[in-house]
Each structure stands twice: as structure tokens, then as C-alpha cells.
Amino acid sequence: MNLKKSDKVIILAGKDKGKTGEISKIIPNKNKVVVAGINMISKHVKPNKDNKGGIQKLEAALDASNVAVICSKCKKHMTPKVKFEENGTKSRICRKCEAILA
């Protein structure tokens, strides 16, 4: 999975197709990501001594294949390419404009 927390992504499939957001959580063993403000679901919560209860809006996980990273320089979506530097470190770069992703 070439995604990292706080990456800006665009949704490629589903009810929120075309919307953009920032990754807030990654679940690598299930190949899923949670994007802030996207794929909202309603969850019914029972009341307890701490919580009043009712219907809460939550962000559900999306499959990682349904999102693509947006390059900060060229503003296009793509799958990042990994480049190995001479000192042994890896960096992610844009496939379209060769800019280094943060």
C-alpha cells in the first residue's frame, strides 16, 4: 500500500466518487483507509452514563484501491512511484511530474 496518513486523496469509486479528503487512519491488514469527511454512515448508539445516545455520524473505511493520491505540485491523481536514493532511503514521487511527495 503506497498510502500514508495525512495524504490528500481523491475517491475513485462509490457514493462519494470525485470527492477529495485527507487520510485520517490506515488499516493495512484489511487494505482499508479512513478519509476525513468521506463515506459517512449513521450509527445508532444506546445511551449510557457518559453518552446521551441517539444517531451518530461516523466515517467508514474505504478500500485502498478506491482512492488515489493527489500530487501537491501538478494537482493530478496518481499512484506514487518509489525511488531509492543513493544514501539508501526511499522516497515517493509523482508519476506525472516527478515531484517528491511529502
N, C-alpha and C positions, 0 to 999 in steps of 0.2 A: 504494500500500500504506500503510495507516494504522497500521502496527505499528512499534514501536521496541524496541530491545534493553532488556532487564530489565522489560518489561511482564508483568504477570500475565495468563495466558490460560487458557481452557478449550478442550478438544478437542471439536469438534462431530461428527466422523465418523472411522471407522476402528476398529482394535482397541483403542485407548485412549480411546474416546469417554467423555466425562464427567470425565476426569482433568484436574487443573489443574497448571500449572507456570509457570516463568519463561523467557522467550525468552533464549537464550544466543547465538544467531547468526542473522543475516538474510542471505538470498541474493536480492537484489532482481531481478537479471536473469533468474532462474528462477522468481520469485514463490514462494519457499520460505522456511521458518523452521525453526530447530532449537530444540526446547524441552527444557530440562534434565530428565533422568529419564524422558522420554516417547519412545515409538517406538524402543525398544531393539532392536538387531539383534546377531547373533553374527557376528564376522568371524574367519576363520582366518588366522593370521599365521605366516609362516615364521620360524624362528629365525635370528638374526644375532649379531654380536659384542656388540651393545648390548642386544638383546632376547632373552629366553628362547624366545619363540614360544608357540603354543597358540591358544586361543579367547579373543577379547576381546569384551566387550560395549561397543557404541558407540551413540550417539544418531543416528538417521537423520533426514533432513529431512522435514518435512511441508509440504503445500501451504498457502499462506497463507489460502486460502478455508476451510480446515478448522479454523481457530482463531478465537476471538473474545476481545476484551479484557474483563477483569473490572474494573468500577468499584470503586475503593477505598472509596467512601462508601456506595453502595447495594448493593454485593456482587452486582450483576446483570451478565450478559454482554451486550455490545452492540458495534456498530461506532462508533468515535468520530466526532464531528462536528467540523469545523474552523471556528473562529471567528476572524475578523480583528479585532484590537484597533485602537484609534484611532491608536496610535503605529506601526502597520504590521507588528507581529509577529503570528504565527499561534499559536493555542493549541488543543489538543484538548480537547473537553468531552464529557461523558456525554450521550447522547441521552435518558436516562430521568430523571436527577436534576439535570442541568445543572452538575455539579461539574467542575472543571478537573482533567484527568489530568496526572500528573507526567511 
